[in-house]
C-alpha cells in the first residue's frame, strides 16, 4: 500500500510547489508577481476563476476561499513557471532534467486520477513517491529561509468543512499562528470538520488537537494530512467563538512552550454561536450551511 493515497499525493505535491513558487517569486518580483509571470490573458483568466469561486462559495455561505491566486492555476501553469524561472527554483528542486522528468510523470498520473481512471498499484506507489520527494525538497529549502525552520514543524493549511481556508502563514519565525473571521453563524449541535495539512523538516510525527472541546479526553490526532472534528455545544454560545487548531511535532521542543504543553503552530477560526431555535437544522459541513441559508 502506498504511503499516500492518490488524492493525498496530488494535494501534497501541488501544495508544496504552489508554496515554493509563491515564496520564491514574491521575493524576486514583489507582491504583484502573478501579473508579471503570466501573460495578461492567462492572469485575467486565473483571477476570473478565483472571483467566480469566491462568488459561488459566498452564495453557499462560505466566507473564505484560498488566498493565493496560484491556488486557481492549473498544473500545467505550475510546470510552465518552474521551467521559466528554473534558476530561481534550482536551490530547492535540484537537477532540472531529473525534477521535470518526475513532474512530467506525475502530471500524467494526475490526469488519470482527475478523470477517475484507476491506477495500477505500482502507479499509486510512484505517485506517492514523487509527491513525497517533492514535498521533502521543498520543506528542506523552506527551512533554510526561516532561521527556526530547520527544526520546528509548520502548518501548511487548515480548511473547515464550510470551505473557510487558512493557508497563508507569516514568514516571521516569532509568529506562531493566524486567525480568520469566517462570518459564519453556528448553533449547538453543529459539527465542523477541519482538514489539516502540515510538514516537519525532520520527518517527525505531527499531532493535532482542537480547543475548546467538551470531550473529556480531548482527542489528539496524528498525521500530516488528516481531519479534526469540533462539535459545537451550548457552552460555545457567544458573539465571538475562537476555535484553535493546534499542531506540534513529536520532538521534545516546540516553537511555543507553556507550563502544561507546547505547540509549533496554531490556526484559529472565528465563528459566532447562537442558541438553536426549534426550527434551526443541525449543521454538518456545507450542506448544513445551505439548509440554514434557505430558511
DOPAMI-219993 format. One record per residue (C-alpha): residue in three letters; residue number from 1; x, y, z. Coordinates in nm, 4 decimals, always signed. Example, Ala and Ser with C-alpha at 12.3 -4.5 7.8 and 13.67 -1.06 7.14 Angstrom:
% residues 2
<'ALA',1,<+1.2300,-0.4500,+0.7800>> <'SER',2,<+1.3670,-0.1060,+0.7140>> 
***
This chain:
% residues 295
<'UNK',1,<+0.0000,+0.0000,+0.0000>> <'UNK',2,<+0.1436,+0.3439,-0.0915>> <'UNK',3,<+0.2349,+0.5843,+0.1863>> <'UNK',4,<-0.0120,+0.8375,+0.0418>> <'UNK',5,<-0.3362,+0.7622,-0.1372>> <'UNK',6,<-0.3687,+0.9260,-0.4832>> <'UNK',7,<-0.5832,+1.2199,-0.3713>> <'UNK',8,<-0.3483,+1.2951,-0.0815>> <'UNK',9,<-0.0428,+1.2648,-0.3079>> <'UNK',10,<-0.1902,+1.5142,-0.5550>> <'UNK',11,<-0.2692,+1.7651,-0.2811>> <'UNK',12,<+0.0715,+1.7201,-0.1153>> <'UNK',13,<+0.2794,+1.7723,-0.4292>> <'UNK',14,<+0.0748,+2.0593,-0.5688>> <'UNK',15,<+0.0579,+2.2426,-0.2385>> <'UNK',16,<+0.4339,+2.2118,-0.1918>> <'UNK',17,<+0.5016,+2.3512,-0.5400>> <'UNK',18,<+0.2490,+2.6341,-0.5045>> <'UNK',19,<+0.4028,+2.7322,-0.1713>> <'UNK',20,<+0.7532,+2.7264,-0.3186>> <'UNK',21,<+0.6572,+2.9286,-0.6264>> <'UNK',22,<+0.4692,+3.1897,-0.4242>> <'UNK',23,<+0.7574,+3.2327,-0.1801>> <'UNK',24,<+1.0356,+3.2496,-0.4392>> <'UNK',25,<+0.8619,+3.4704,-0.6954>> <'UNK',26,<+0.7150,+3.7098,-0.4389>> <'UNK',27,<+1.0659,+3.7632,-0.3049>> <'UNK',28,<+1.2055,+3.8089,-0.6566>> <'UNK',29,<+0.9302,+4.0173,-0.8181>> <'UNK',30,<+0.7209,+4.1631,-0.5379>> <'UNK',31,<+0.3644,+4.1267,-0.4175>> <'UNK',32,<+0.2050,+4.1552,-0.7629>> <'UNK',33,<+0.4220,+3.8809,-0.9103>> <'UNK',34,<+0.1292,+3.6956,-1.0717>> <'UNK',35,<+0.0735,+3.9815,-1.3174>> <'UNK',36,<+0.4399,+3.9679,-1.4149>> <'UNK',37,<+0.4867,+3.5952,-1.4702>> <'UNK',38,<+0.1688,+3.5103,-1.6606>> <'UNK',39,<+0.0566,+3.6538,-1.9951>> <'UNK',40,<-0.2150,+3.9116,-1.9331>> <'UNK',41,<-0.4851,+3.6887,-2.0797>> <'UNK',42,<-0.3863,+3.3977,-1.8555>> <'UNK',43,<-0.3622,+3.6153,-1.5421>> <'UNK',44,<-0.7099,+3.7546,-1.6107>> <'UNK',45,<-0.8470,+3.4032,-1.6529>> <'UNK',46,<-0.6918,+3.2817,-1.3267>> <'UNK',47,<-0.8362,+3.5788,-1.1386>> <'UNK',48,<-1.1693,+3.5156,-1.3062>> <'UNK',49,<-1.1702,+3.1585,-1.1760>> <'UNK',50,<-1.0835,+3.2886,-0.8298>> <'UNK',51,<-1.3602,+3.5506,-0.8351>> <'UNK',52,<-1.6141,+3.3007,-0.9680>> <'UNK',53,<-1.5227,+3.0535,-0.6952>> <'UNK',54,<-1.5436,+3.3248,-0.4309>> <'UNK',55,<-1.8859,+3.4311,-0.5565>> <'UNK',56,<-2.0142,+3.0749,-0.5757>> <'UNK',57,<-1.8965,+2.9888,-0.2276>> <'UNK',58,<-2.0245,+3.3147,-0.0821>> <'UNK',59,<-2.3703,+3.2344,-0.2164>> <'UNK',60,<-2.3454,+2.8982,-0.0412>> <'UNK',61,<-2.2488,+3.0645,+0.2857>> <'UNK',62,<-1.8720,+3.0137,+0.2679>> <'UNK',63,<-1.6877,+3.3187,+0.3956>> <'UNK',64,<-1.3384,+3.2495,+0.2689>> <'UNK',65,<-1.1557,+3.0816,-0.0172>> <'UNK',66,<-0.7815,+3.0100,-0.0627>> <'UNK',67,<-0.5954,+3.3400,-0.0581>> <'UNK',68,<-0.3286,+3.2737,-0.3203>> <'UNK',69,<-0.4113,+3.3363,-0.6863>> <'UNK',70,<-0.1824,+3.0461,-0.7699>> <'UNK',71,<-0.4331,+2.8170,-0.5977>> <'UNK',72,<-0.6543,+2.8619,-0.9048>> <'UNK',73,<-0.3867,+2.7959,-1.1668>> <'UNK',74,<-0.3684,+2.4618,-1.3468>> <'UNK',75,<-0.0855,+2.2129,-1.3015>> <'UNK',76,<+0.0477,+2.3000,-1.6480>> <'UNK',77,<+0.0758,+2.6610,-1.5257>> <'UNK',78,<+0.2907,+2.5398,-1.2386>> <'UNK',79,<+0.5190,+2.3436,-1.4727>> <'UNK',80,<+0.5489,+2.6432,-1.7052>> <'UNK',81,<+0.6607,+2.8685,-1.4188>> <'UNK',82,<+0.9132,+2.6136,-1.2964>> <'UNK',83,<+1.0677,+2.5910,-1.6442>> <'UNK',84,<+1.0679,+2.9681,-1.6990>> <'UNK',85,<+1.2308,+3.0525,-1.3647>> <'UNK',86,<+1.4285,+2.7352,-1.3078>> <'UNK',87,<+1.7405,+2.9205,-1.1958>> <'UNK',88,<+1.5408,+3.0563,-0.9011>> <'UNK',89,<+1.3944,+2.7169,-0.8113>> <'UNK',90,<+1.7111,+2.5137,-0.8585>> <'UNK',91,<+1.8277,+2.5620,-0.4954>> <'UNK',92,<+1.5076,+2.3886,-0.3858>> <'UNK',93,<+1.4446,+2.1334,-0.6596>> <'UNK',94,<+1.7930,+2.0386,-0.7757>> <'UNK',95,<+1.8682,+1.8977,-1.1206>> <'UNK',96,<+1.6279,+2.0343,-1.3810>> <'UNK',97,<+1.6045,+1.7291,-1.6071>> <'UNK',98,<+1.5561,+1.4923,-1.3161>> <'UNK',99,<+1.2910,+1.7016,-1.1410>> <'UNK',100,<+1.0943,+1.7948,-1.4515>> <'UNK',101,<+1.1039,+1.4312,-1.5576>> <'UNK',102,<+0.9451,+1.3312,-1.2275>> <'UNK',103,<+0.6842,+1.6051,-1.2549>> <'UNK',104,<+0.6016,+1.5104,-1.6133>> <'UNK',105,<+0.5285,+1.1556,-1.4983>> <'UNK',106,<+0.3351,+1.2957,-1.2041>> <'UNK',107,<+0.1233,+1.5065,-1.4400>> <'UNK',108,<+0.0312,+1.2019,-1.6495>> <'UNK',109,<-0.0756,+1.0077,-1.3400>> <'UNK',110,<-0.2539,+1.3151,-1.2075>> <'UNK',111,<-0.4680,+1.3325,-1.5185>> <'UNK',112,<-0.5715,+0.9702,-1.4701>> <'UNK',113,<-0.6809,+1.0416,-1.1134>> <'UNK',114,<-0.8610,+1.3615,-1.2164>> <'UNK',115,<-1.0632,+1.1660,-1.4739>> <'UNK',116,<-1.1490,+0.8868,-1.2285>> <'UNK',117,<-0.9323,+0.6275,-1.4021>> <'UNK',118,<-0.7962,+0.3637,-1.1677>> <'UNK',119,<-0.4217,+0.3470,-1.1183>> <'UNK',120,<-0.2265,+0.0247,-1.1047>> <'UNK',121,<-0.0611,-0.0491,-0.7685>> <'UNK',122,<+0.2858,+0.0450,-0.8945>> <'UNK',123,<+0.1451,+0.3722,-1.0322>> <'UNK',124,<-0.0024,+0.4581,-0.6926>> <'UNK',125,<+0.3379,+0.3877,-0.5371>> <'UNK',126,<+0.5071,+0.6076,-0.7968>> <'UNK',127,<+0.2605,+0.8933,-0.7448>> <'UNK',128,<+0.3118,+0.8738,-0.3683>> <'UNK',129,<+0.6895,+0.8554,-0.4046>> <'UNK',130,<+0.7123,+1.1596,-0.6318>> <'UNK',131,<+0.4843,+1.3618,-0.4034>> <'UNK',132,<+0.6944,+1.2694,-0.1009>> <'UNK',133,<+1.0189,+1.3564,-0.2800>> <'UNK',134,<+0.8934,+1.6981,-0.3931>> <'UNK',135,<+0.7488,+1.7753,-0.0503>> <'UNK',136,<+1.0776,+1.6867,+0.1186>> <'UNK',137,<+1.2837,+1.9009,-0.1186>> <'UNK',138,<+1.0539,+2.1992,-0.0702>> <'UNK',139,<+1.0434,+2.1505,+0.3072>> <'UNK',140,<+1.4226,+2.1460,+0.3305>> <'UNK',141,<+1.4512,+2.4599,+0.1168>> <'UNK',142,<+1.1801,+2.6496,+0.3042>> <'UNK',143,<+1.3548,+2.5615,+0.6276>> <'UNK',144,<+1.6650,+2.7453,+0.5100>> <'UNK',145,<+1.4548,+3.0618,+0.4613>> <'UNK',146,<+1.3462,+3.0582,+0.8266>> <'UNK',147,<+1.6172,+3.0648,+1.0983>> <'UNK',148,<+1.3996,+2.8328,+1.3080>> <'UNK',149,<+1.2517,+2.6414,+1.0145>> <'UNK',150,<+1.5055,+2.3614,+1.0104>> <'UNK',151,<+1.3740,+2.2413,+1.3438>> <'UNK',152,<+1.0129,+2.3394,+1.4151>> <'UNK',153,<+0.7141,+2.1952,+1.2315>> <'UNK',154,<+0.4686,+2.4193,+1.0493>> <'UNK',155,<+0.1086,+2.4123,+0.9303>> <'UNK',156,<+0.0628,+2.4276,+0.5533>> <'UNK',157,<-0.3142,+2.4724,+0.5534>> <'UNK',158,<-0.6313,+2.4163,+0.7542>> <'UNK',159,<-0.9725,+2.4195,+0.5833>> <'UNK',160,<-1.3026,+2.3809,+0.7638>> <'UNK',161,<-1.5926,+2.1802,+0.6213>> <'UNK',162,<-1.7614,+2.5054,+0.5166>> <'UNK',163,<-1.4717,+2.5930,+0.2865>> <'UNK',164,<-1.3020,+2.8590,+0.5014>> <'UNK',165,<-0.9280,+2.8200,+0.4498>> <'UNK',166,<-0.6154,+2.9360,+0.6313>> <'UNK',167,<-0.3182,+2.8757,+0.4034>> <'UNK',168,<-0.1102,+3.1914,+0.4340>> <'UNK',169,<+0.1156,+3.1779,+0.7383>> <'UNK',170,<+0.3659,+3.4530,+0.8251>> <'UNK',171,<+0.7319,+3.4116,+0.7394>> <'UNK',172,<+0.8275,+3.5744,+1.0707>> <'UNK',173,<+0.9575,+3.2893,+1.2921>> <'UNK',174,<+0.8314,+3.4730,+1.6007>> <'UNK',175,<+0.4724,+3.4381,+1.4780>> <'UNK',176,<+0.3137,+3.1057,+1.5586>> <'UNK',177,<-0.0382,+3.1381,+1.4255>> <'UNK',178,<-0.3013,+3.3005,+1.2063>> <'UNK',179,<-0.6688,+3.3764,+1.2704>> <'UNK',180,<-0.9603,+3.4058,+1.0270>> <'UNK',181,<-1.3001,+3.5688,+1.0851>> <'UNK',182,<-1.5323,+3.3364,+0.8972>> <'UNK',183,<-1.8553,+3.5352,+0.9335>> <'UNK',184,<-2.0370,+3.2039,+0.9885>> <'UNK',185,<-2.3130,+3.1598,+1.2482>> <'UNK',186,<-2.3268,+2.8177,+1.4146>> <'UNK',187,<-2.5602,+2.6561,+1.6678>> <'UNK',188,<-2.5174,+2.3927,+1.9401>> <'UNK',189,<-2.5291,+2.0508,+1.7801>> <'UNK',190,<-2.3428,+2.1547,+1.4647>> <'UNK',191,<-2.0281,+1.9658,+1.3689>> <'UNK',192,<-1.7310,+2.1221,+1.1897>> <'UNK',193,<-1.4526,+1.9122,+1.0387>> <'UNK',194,<-1.1116,+2.0680,+0.9766>> <'UNK',195,<-0.8848,+1.9254,+0.7063>> <'UNK',196,<-0.5297,+1.9791,+0.8342>> <'UNK',197,<-0.2004,+1.9573,+0.6468>> <'UNK',198,<+0.1440,+2.0164,+0.7910>> <'UNK',199,<+0.5124,+1.9405,+0.7427>> <'UNK',200,<+0.8116,+1.8817,+0.9638>> <'UNK',201,<+1.1668,+1.9391,+0.8363>> <'UNK',202,<+1.2939,+1.6408,+1.0346>> <'UNK',203,<+1.0197,+1.3992,+0.9351>> <'UNK',204,<+0.8698,+1.3633,+1.2823>> <'UNK',205,<+0.5089,+1.2729,+1.3530>> <'UNK',206,<+0.2643,+1.5635,+1.3808>> <'UNK',207,<-0.0067,+1.5756,+1.6464>> <'UNK',208,<-0.3193,+1.7930,+1.6175>> <'UNK',209,<-0.5946,+1.8892,+1.8585>> <'UNK',210,<-0.8772,+2.1413,+1.8823>> <'UNK',211,<-0.9755,+2.3778,+2.1627>> <'UNK',212,<-1.2271,+2.4379,+2.3060>> <'UNK',213,<-1.3645,+2.0867,+2.3400>> <'UNK',214,<-1.6291,+1.9231,+2.5550>> <'UNK',215,<-1.4815,+1.5772,+2.5118>> <'UNK',216,<-1.3292,+1.4569,+2.8367>> <'UNK',217,<-1.0217,+1.3008,+2.6787>> <'UNK',218,<-0.9530,+1.5965,+2.4433>> <'UNK',219,<-0.8691,+1.3670,+2.1492>> <'UNK',220,<-0.5406,+1.4138,+1.9661>> <'UNK',221,<-0.4853,+1.3132,+1.6030>> <'UNK',222,<-0.1537,+1.2095,+1.4475>> <'UNK',223,<-0.0572,+1.2566,+1.0832>> <'UNK',224,<+0.0489,+1.5064,+0.8163>> <'UNK',225,<-0.2856,+1.5124,+0.6354>> <'UNK',226,<-0.5963,+1.4396,+0.8394>> <'UNK',227,<-0.9326,+1.5578,+0.9701>> <'UNK',228,<-1.0002,+1.7085,+1.3136>> <'UNK',229,<-1.3588,+1.7334,+1.4392>> <'UNK',230,<-1.5171,+2.0050,+1.6565>> <'UNK',231,<-1.8688,+1.9614,+1.7944>> <'UNK',232,<-2.0478,+2.2828,+1.8892>> <'UNK',233,<-2.2098,+2.2780,+2.2338>> <'UNK',234,<-2.4243,+2.5172,+2.4364>> <'UNK',235,<-2.1139,+2.6332,+2.6237>> <'UNK',236,<-1.9817,+2.7741,+2.2947>> <'UNK',237,<-2.2667,+3.0252,+2.2587>> <'UNK',238,<-2.1118,+3.3718,+2.2191>> <'UNK',239,<-2.0839,+3.6568,+1.9716>> <'UNK',240,<-1.7252,+3.5514,+1.9097>> <'UNK',241,<-1.6106,+3.1928,+1.9476>> <'UNK',242,<-1.2454,+3.1301,+1.8670>> <'UNK',243,<-1.1669,+2.7717,+1.7692>> <'UNK',244,<-0.7963,+2.6889,+1.7823>> <'UNK',245,<-0.6373,+2.4074,+1.5817>> <'UNK',246,<-0.3027,+2.3311,+1.7455>> <'UNK',247,<-0.0190,+2.1284,+1.5956>> <'UNK',248,<+0.3110,+2.0052,+1.7345>> <'UNK',249,<+0.5813,+1.7619,+1.6324>> <'UNK',250,<+0.6767,+1.4548,+1.8318>> <'UNK',251,<+1.0074,+1.6200,+1.9242>> <'UNK',252,<+1.0885,+1.7351,+2.2789>> <'UNK',253,<+1.0977,+2.1070,+2.1915>> <'UNK',254,<+0.8416,+2.3329,+2.0264>> <'UNK',255,<+0.8096,+2.6804,+1.8768>> <'UNK',256,<+0.5940,+2.7817,+2.1745>> <'UNK',257,<+0.6409,+2.6258,+2.5170>> <'UNK',258,<+0.3914,+2.6530,+2.8020>> <'UNK',259,<+0.3818,+2.5092,+3.1512>> <'UNK',260,<+0.1386,+2.2338,+3.0526>> <'UNK',261,<+0.2259,+2.1698,+2.6899>> <'UNK',262,<+0.3925,+2.3226,+2.3871>> <'UNK',263,<+0.2915,+2.3605,+2.0241>> <'UNK',264,<+0.4509,+2.4593,+1.6952>> <'UNK',265,<+0.1671,+2.6306,+1.5106>> <'UNK',266,<-0.1949,+2.7293,+1.5565>> <'UNK',267,<-0.4764,+2.8128,+1.3128>> <'UNK',268,<-0.7736,+2.9973,+1.4649>> <'UNK',269,<-1.1201,+3.0116,+1.3093>> <'UNK',270,<-1.3597,+3.2716,+1.4489>> <'UNK',271,<-1.7325,+3.1968,+1.4453>> <'UNK',272,<-2.0496,+3.3268,+1.6062>> <'UNK',273,<-2.2504,+3.0677,+1.8007>> <'UNK',274,<-2.6166,+3.1418,+1.8760>> <'UNK',275,<-2.8740,+2.9365,+2.0685>> <'UNK',276,<-3.0643,+2.6986,+1.8473>> <'UNK',277,<-3.4214,+2.7837,+1.7582>> <'UNK',278,<-3.6677,+2.4970,+1.7355>> <'UNK',279,<-3.6682,+2.5214,+1.3557>> <'UNK',280,<-3.2924,+2.5555,+1.3111>> <'UNK',281,<-3.1424,+2.2464,+1.1422>> <'UNK',282,<-2.8208,+2.0870,+1.2603>> <'UNK',283,<-2.5212,+2.1847,+1.0503>> <'UNK',284,<-2.2598,+1.9332,+0.9434>> <'UNK',285,<-2.0399,+2.0720,+0.6678>> <'UNK',286,<-2.1519,+2.2732,+0.3679>> <'UNK',287,<-2.4886,+2.1012,+0.3324>> <'UNK',288,<-2.5897,+2.2333,+0.6704>> <'UNK',289,<-2.4965,+2.5850,+0.5635>> <'UNK',290,<-2.7149,+2.5600,+0.2548>> <'UNK',291,<-3.0093,+2.4411,+0.4636>> <'UNK',292,<-2.9591,+2.7276,+0.7062>> <'UNK',293,<-2.9464,+2.9850,+0.4270>> <'UNK',294,<-3.2695,+2.8527,+0.2779>> <'UNK',295,<-3.4711,+2.9152,+0.5923>> 
***
